[in-house]
Amino acid sequence: MSGRLAAGGACSRTLAEAGLLVALTLVAAAASWALRPPRLPLAAERSVYEFERKQPLIGAEAALARYEAGSHLFVDTRAGLAADAPRIPGALAITSAGFADELAAVIDFIAPEDPIVLYGDGLQATAAVAGQLAARGYTQLSLLDGGLAAWRAAGGPLSDGGAP
Amino acid sequence: MNALARLSARLPGWLHWLLALAVAATFVVASWSKIANPGDFALSIYRYRMLPLAVLHPFALFLPWLELIAGLALLWPRLRRGAALLAALMTLMFIVALTAALARGLDIECGCFGASGGHGVDLSLIGRDILLLAACLPLLLRPR
């Protein structure tokens, strides 16, 4: 009887510990979300994910082959870049936040039927721009998996000559 | 379960610590890049086609922190059993998600240690998670 009571006590103590850790996690996750920009919006944007379902990612080797063949336009989706930040040479800059104005600025060079490779630092921002382009009727879009880091690792050319 | 608890009680202390260290390291390392890139982790989770969009981002923000905090708490004997319970439940959830993805023939990356460039979902990952679950059980069942 006392053994069972002890087991019950140990069990509820384990649950209490787990509850305490979950509470700590909630506080840490909320604090990290609140204090560390850029914040991931709490509500997921449907267009970003529905686009992602249809468009497979491509690896850096495949992207490099498309670049060397000159068959695709490249779009840099990174926000807040310095003017001299390394880019894939010839890439157009279109970010999610400045989408309408930035697309308008390069609209003569980018048609809805053009095959396009989008890249950035993270897939979320890249997929967001791709979703916006898809909504404007652009159909041949692919996302560079691993972003510029994967491109660099694959030996792809950069506008600053590839210096780290 | 009683037999497992008795077996756990007989494990030498150093082996118990070694198991705690191994499980803790796995969870802490796994949490790191997901905490740094919650958006990419959300995309990894989305590809499993299991979670509704409404809870996708809160879940992607919460889970890596739970991995980190449970992982660290495994190293503190006072909280070890609670942390081992959470680690075991998370691992069970990973096994269910991987099995469901395999059963439905999804060709995706696991997202286990971050978003891109990861390991494709296959049976070896399920085996790895079963080992991880097996390592959690003695930590959970060892008498105080």
Interface residues (C-beta under 8 A of the other chain):
Chain A: A10 R13 T14 L15 A16 E17 A18 G19 L20 L21 V22 L24 T25 L26 A28 A29 S32 W33 L40 P41 L42 A43 A44 R46 Y49 E52 L57 G122 L123 Q124 A125 A127 D145 G146 G147 A150
Chain B: I35 N37 P38 G39 D40 A42 L43 Y46 R47 L53 A54 L56 H57 P58 A60 L61 F62 W65 L66 L68 I69 A70 A73 R78 L79 R81 G82 A83 L85 L86 A115 S116 G117 L140 P143 R144
